[in-house]
């Protein structure tokens, strides 16, 4: 059972026996890669998992089991047990403790909770971030700057954010360094351990957006000593929209301002207002949970995604992130060589181990949408750039079909 008081405890939901539902786990013997059998047939090469990863068949079936119970109401779905497994699996994936993990709606929600918990902008100080951070966070930091907060933007050189530039930007009074461990724009990966060493030596904390890292490149919050990290689940965790994770280092719990109050945060609840309640001096006696859910939980979250993740996180852990990354490397090498041969300008730094490769191309959408559609190849296609994101079900033929569909630039 999930630690702390549950919704059923609070509502005193009576005695129906719990439905015994165990999501089908990944096969004990790891499948060979590429693993096409674990995914539904696709109309053509899908190389856009960095936008939205296909849901594995096993995860889909886990959701169906949950929905079947919700539809026929027989028994009860073991939500607390499933949530406990999911949180433990994600904690194992990033080398954290389950008590350091809270469920959040999205990566952005997690980042905003960190900002709120540090009492920005009221508390003052300086934030260092960079322009390879998630573009959706630009609005957040620009608005803080408008309110008088000192926000320093580090810009890339040769499509990288250098350690020297970060070190120079972390001046006295810096309280937070905020970055994407892997850039959604071009796949650049920070040396997170070194960033944390520099920041901590100068009294600053570090937040990492790990949405393009968790599940696809190794992430170790202990080894890097990062203070905060957040991700959603619909990309490399093979979940869906509406649920993600926020990691907060356990020793920072008491340093954060509590900004929300809800019963999902409670370890104990004893009201004094209903018939047969014991008398008390308050409306209710409450005891917050001692873990990160006690600080950040707000209310209900997506149980269907929890059911998915119960399968998919087990699948990812069974495969092993190192193995996932090793499968991808020859595909990325061939992709890079083929794009150069066709005259495209690659903005992903060479030697990058991440699953994103981006090219800058003026008018990319107008020039490439028709040939890609005709070839039934799906990538991330933007107005002036395109991004290719292979996953565990992709193979060399997928890369060749993409390259054949792309017109030569020079």
Phi, psi and omega in degrees: 000148175297137180294151179090176182286141178259167178300322179294325176299315184292318182275359180053045179297127190283198214274022179296138180294140182293142175288132179272102180233119177241118179300137177298123183275167177297151182302144185299323176270120183301134179291157174290150176253138004289146179254090178275335186292336182278000183232152178295153177302142181243153184291341181188184180300121177258110183237041186230031183292343175287344173269313182197115183280138173302146179277127177298153181301319180297321178292321176300317181293326177296321177294319179299322178297319177296314182292327177299318178293319179295330182282318185261352175059016179281126181071208182210132180289134185280065187304314184297318179294319180294315178301320179298317178296316183296315180295321178295321179294316179294319178301318178297322182299325182250008179062049176243177171263143179306329181292347180266004186246135171236145171286138176225165182291323187196172174299315180299319178298319178297316179297318180295323177297323176296314179300315179295317182295331176275000175064038174274143003270356188302322185286346178075181181114204184222141173244134174251127175221185181217164186275006168261001172293166181305127184298335177294342178272351178304317181301314180304309186283330173295321179292322175299320178296321178298332179273011175095003180283144180277106180244122179254127179257121175265130182256152184284154169237124184054042174067019177231154168260114186282148175300323181297321180292321177295315180300320179294326184283337182277082181271170177306137182096353177292129181250336183212138168249123183241125184209167168262123179304315173239125184289130175293338181285309188222007176080004176301137180245125176291153166277087190295323179299317181291320177302316181294321178301314181293312183297313182296323178297338181251013174084014181255155174260166183230128172251135177235126167281117185246025184295331178257020178237307185300123179094352183224336167228154182299134175232126180225100184290335177287312183295322181278335183066029178293148186272320183222146174207144180220151176205155166266179186246356190276358177259251191283352174273354173063033176261231181206179181289146173105359179207135176209197186225144171240124174258133173228125179306134191302323184285356178265353187307312185285352180270353185260143179283133175282124184242357180215155184219120180202161188290342175292347179271359192263140170267335179210145182213124180224100181284160179229031186234348185260161177308134177075002173294147173291150179291156178200164181277348180242169173297321179203146172267129183231147176228113180295149174294149181274355183264188184290333173298326178296336179265325192244343184297139182246324183174206182296154175223182192284101180292331177296321180289323175302317178298317177301310185294333176301326177273310191291323179293322175297320178298314180295316179296324179293319177293316184092127183295323178300320179291321176300314181294321180295322177299324186284330191301313178295329176295316180293323179295316178294319179299313180299314181297318181293323179292319177298316180300328181270001172092014183276150180266109182273131179250006172273126183300142177297151180083002181288134182264003187276169187269018183241131172229124188240141174239139172270129181208115179298130182070029186304313183298314182295325185278329191248343187298318182292310179296325179291320178296319179297325180274358182058040177251130181245124174226179173278115185240115180246179186300315185232023176198164172219155185225137180244129186226086179284155179229197190288344179265355181274152178224183182299326178298324178298318179295317181295322179293323175296310182299321179294331181279341183275126177293149177288137179271326179211000000 
